[in-house]
Amino acid sequence: MSNTGDSGKEYRKECTGPALELARKRAEPTDITLFASCFCPFVQRVWAAFEYLQIPYQYYEVDPYKKPRDLLDVSPKGLVPGLKLNDSNPPKALNESTVILEYINELAEQTNGRSLLPPITHTYARALVRLQSHHVDHSIVPAFFLCLMPQDPEKQHQGRKQFLSALDGLVELFERTEKEILGELASSTAEEEKRKVLMKGLGLWVDGNEDLGLTDVMVGPYIFRATNVLKHYRGFEMPPGEKFARWTTKLLNHPDFENTCSTDDLYLDSYERYAYRRPDTTQAAYGAKVDDYLEKEQKRKQSGP
């Protein structure tokens, strides 16, 4: 770890690097306004999905710590992301990243045929991808914060182990899906064409597939922050494995994800308050979400297996 203590840096309020270029490109009003914050992983998953699905939107940066009125109008708790649907009078609104992802994915399927999920006719494949996504939100996300936020070195060590275990669990789900959906296909030309159809929506884990899947956009922000925030503050290193490395490289370099990434310094500054568990982090919108994850994990441990 290269950090030397809490320097008091504040969270950033504007994107940097590729994300800033994209935010400026998507600043014009459209039928959909995405209420966003540059450091938030829940926003980034939705942002990358908008790009991949090619749904027009306006990127609108807000400060969730300040809870401005226009954010509260679309997200009652003042959390990002939020959507304002401007094509109705009065405008409608949506919040929660998973709900927004489902909404824009269905919108894309109906309007331009793009999707983060397997073809609608392959319901079991869709269910397996949703199992992966459930694992991301209920195992990987809380483990990320359990790695980042504790101040006791032993608890930090346990958090790293839990995050690695959660990543291992995701790999197992990836491999299960690949085996059950693609594993029995032979190498004939006809079977290869069928394989190409079934690969859709299974994401970047599958060799030869270059299309983002739902799980990729769900987990991508945490994989990315593991390479900068967790590495800097907790000395975290990604698990070994050639295929895992290939997947993370494909994910972090996919243009629809990479273009939503700011420079590393933005995340190091913005997450310093969580790494040192400043008292005021529990009072803010983003901190409340973190505390919710920590509380649920504590209750799970107390209830036993």
N, C-alpha and C positions, 0 to 999 in steps of 0.2 A: 504494500500500500504506500502511495506516495504522498498522501495528505498529512498535514502537520497540525491539525486541529481546526476547530470551528472558526472561520474567518469572518462570520457574520454576513456572508453574501446573501443577497435576496434572489428570489425567483425572477426569471426573465418574463417580460411582457410582450416580446416580439420575436418572431422566428429569426434564424440566421441561416446562412448557407443556402443549400438547395430549397429548403422549406420556405425561406423568405421569398425566393424567386417565384415559387409556386403560389404562395399566398397573394403576392401582388398580381399574378396572372389570373387568379380566381377572385379578384376583389369586386368585380362588377355585379350589381344586383341581378338575381335570377329568381325563378319560382321557388327555389329552396335556399335558405340561408343556414349555413353550418356555424353555430356558435362554438368557438374553439378557444383553446389555450395552448400555447406553443410547447409547454413542457409536459402536457398530460398524455399518458399512454392510451387512455380510453378514447380521447379525441383522435390520436394518430391512427388507431385501427379503423375508425370510421372514415377518416380522411383518405387513407390508402384505398379503401373500398370504393369511395366515390371515384377516385381516379381510375381504378381498374374497370369498374362497371360503366364508366363513361356517362355518368349522370351529371348534367349541369348543376352547379351549385355556386354559392358565394361563400368564400371563407371570411369569417367575421371574428376577429380576435377580441376576447373579453377577459376580464380579471375575475376569476371565480372567488377569490378572497374578498373582493369588494361587493360581490353579489349585486351588480347593477340591475336596475328595474327591467331593462329589456331582456336580460338573461332569466330573471325570475318569471317573466311572462311565458317563457317556453320551457323552463325547468324549475318547478316549484321550490326545490331545495337549493337552487343556485349552483348545481353541479353541471359540468360540461362532460360530454357534448350535448347540445340541444339543437333541434331543428325547428325552423319557422317555415311553414308551408304557405307561401305568399299568394298562391293561385286561388285562394278562397277568401270570402269576405264575411266575417272577419278571418284573419289568418289562423290556421290550425297549427298545432305544435306537437313535437315528440321529444322525449328524452330517454336516457339509458342507452348505452352504446349497443348492447345486443339487440334491443328492440329496433334501433335505427338501422343496424346492419340487416336485419330481416326485412325491414320496410324497403330499403333502397335496393336490396337484392331482388325482391319480388317486382319492384318497379322496373328494374333493368330486364328481368325475364319477360315482362309484358311489353316492353317498348323496343329494346334493341337485341334481345336474345342472349345477352351476356349473363353470367351467373358465377357465384363463388361456390356453388354446390353442384354435385353430380346431376345429370339429367333427371327431370322430374319423374320419369318413368322408372328410375332405379331407386325406389324408396328405401331399400335396405342400405344401399351405399350412402344415401343422404343421412340415414340414421347413424351410421358409423362415424361420419364426419361430425355430426352434432355431439356424439359422445366425446370426440376429441375436443371440441369447443367447450363442452361442459367441464372437462378436465382442466382446460386452461384457466377458466374463471374460478374453479373451486379448489384447485391444487397449486397451479403454477403462480397465479397472481398473489394469493396470500403468502406462499413460500418466498416469493421475491421480497416482500416487505418484512417478513420475519428474518430474512437474511440482512436486510438493510438497516432496520430501525433499532434493534436491541443495542444497548450500550455495553453490556457484560460480554467479555470475549468468549466465554463458554456458550452463551446464548447465540452469539454471532456464528460460532462454529456449528451449532445445531441448525441454525438457519441455513447455512451453506449446504449442509447435508440434506436438509429437507428440500431445498430448491433443486439440488442435483437429483434427488429421488423423484421429484415431480417431473423433471425433464425426462428421466428414464421411463416414467409412466407414459408420457406422451409418445416416446419412441415405440413403446410396446403397442399403443393404439394405432400408430402409423403402420407398423408392421402387420398388425392384425387386419387392418383395412386393406392393405396392399395384397395380402395373401388371400383373403376371402373374396375380394372383388376381381383381382387380376391373376391370382396364382394358378388357376386351372387352365388358363388360355395357352394353347400351343403356339408354335412359332410360324404357322402357316400364314400366307398373305391374308386370307379371310379373317383369321383370328387376330392378326395384327391390326386390321381395320377396326375390329370390335374393341380391341384394347384401347385404341386411340379415343374411341367414343367414351369408354368407361373411365378413362383417365381424367376426363373433364371434372373439375371440382374436387379431385383428390389432392390437389395442391402440389407444392414443389418437392415434397419428399420423394415422390415417384420419379425415378430416373427417366429422362426424356420428356417430362412435363415441364413446360415453362410458364404455365398459367397459375396465378395466385388462387388459392382456395380459401374457404372461410377460416380454417384453422390458422393458416399463414397470417392473415390480417389480425386475427385475435391475439396470437402469441407474439407476433413480430415486434411490437414495441417493447416487450419484456426481454426478448433475446437481444435486441439492440441495446437496451439500458444495462443489460448484464455485461456487455462489452465495454461500457464506459463507466457508468455509475457504480455498479457492484465491483468491477475490477479496481476502480480507484479507491473506493471507500472500504471495501471488505476483502480486497485481494482475490476476488473470485476469478476462477479459470473455467472455461467451458469444458464439459466432459469430453473424453477422447472418443474417437470413432470416425472412420473415414466418411461414412455416409452421413453422419450427423454434421460433420464439417462441410460436406458438399451442400447439404440442405441449408445450413445457416448462411453460407456464402451466396447461394442462389437467392435466398430470401432478402438478405441485406442489400444485395446489388440489383434486385428487381426494380426497374425504374419507377413503377407505381408505388413502391414502398420507399425506395431511396430518396425520391424527390420530396417526401414528407419529413425527412430527417434534417434537423438543425445540426450545427457543429457541436462537437463534444463539450465544449466549455459551457454551452447553454444548460446542458443537463447536469454537469458537475456543480454549477452555481445553483441551479434550481432545486437540486436534491440535497444540498448540504444541510438544510434545515431538518430533513428526515434522517440523514445519516447521524446527526448529533441530537436528534429527538428534542429539538427546541420546544419549550412549552407552548408557544403560539401555534405550532403546527396542528394541534388538536382543535383549535378554534376555527380553522379555515375549512372551506368546502372540500378541498382535496384531502386534507388531513383527516376529516371526518370519515371519508371512505376508507382510508388506511386503517383507522382505529376500528372500524366495523369489521374489517378482515381479521385484525388481530384478536378482537373479542370473540369472533366465531371460532377461530382456531383454538383459543384457550378453552372454550366451552367443549369443543370436540375432544380435546385431550382429557378433560376432567370426566367426560362421560364414558371414556374407555372405548375399546374396539367394538 
